[in-house]
Amino acid sequence: WKVRRTLAFSIHELAVILGDQLTAADLVPIFNGFLKDLDEVRIGVLKHLHDFLKLLHIDKRREYLYQLQEFLVTDNSRNWRFRAELAEQLILLLELYSPRDVYDYLRPIALNLCADKVSSVRWISYKLVSEMVKKLHMATPPTFGVDLINELVENFGRCPKWSGRQAFVFVCQTVIEDDCLPMEQFAVHLMPHLLTLANDRVPNVRVLLAKTLRQTLLEKEYFLTSASCHQEAVEQTIMALQMDRDSDVKYFASTHPASTKVSDDAMSTASST
């Protein structure tokens, strides 16, 4: 397996040398065998999945959409770096596939990774989902983008588990930071559901909401200059958070502390009742 592992890490380089025809004839069968190999071998092809697939013809490339789900299964379930690498590669793969393919095949994997037990995997997955929102929203018509947003609201924003609702705030934060949606679209599709979490029963969720509104949302020019109903709704929510019974919520809603990224794992150490 050590020999196969070495080739798995470099097969994309061989593909560049051989060209698309010889790659399709001689390397693709080997690549397919590596996909079913030991995790020590599979990680080699996974780390360079985008590099290899971008060299294939579009029809051959689409065949791998059906196999991406298999990367969620590993020999050792504690091998979280495998899932983190999958999320990283999926971000790169977004450019290679159509909006429909992204929605049908990559979306379910991304949502699965957003609920991973390991915070490092979740962090990358929030980035993946936000980039997916961006790609699907830019498509014509943006139907898939709206459907994905609705699914985020239903699966995470209204999740009975507080960790799911917290994940929804993190996704919204990433969408804002990376300009994945025009702010007027964010205000229509995501912000109303985000603001309802000001009444969440779990302090962790309210703390993150206060941080997101103060440190991320209000930094956007749309909310600095627009005297719209959206801006008014944000200000009313912040005022409510400033009177919260939890001292941390009050602090982040009332002040503008130096922006330091707090992981959702660290946030979970606070009381969740």
Buried (B, 14 or more C-beta within 10 A) or exposed (E): EEEBBEBBBEBBEBBEEBEEEEBBEEBBEBBEEBBEBBBEBBBBBBBBBBBBBBBBEEEBBBEBBEEBBEBBEBEEEEEBEBBBBBBBBBBBBBEBBEBEBBBEBBBBBBBBBBBBEBBBBBBBBBBBBBBBBBBBBEBEEBEBBBEBBEBBBEBBBBBEEBBBBBBBBBBBBBBBBEEBBEBEBBBEBBBEBBBBBBEBEBBBBBBBBBBBBBBBBBEBEBBEEBEEEBBEBBEEBBEBBBEBEBEBBBBBBBEEEEEEEEEBEEBEEEEBE
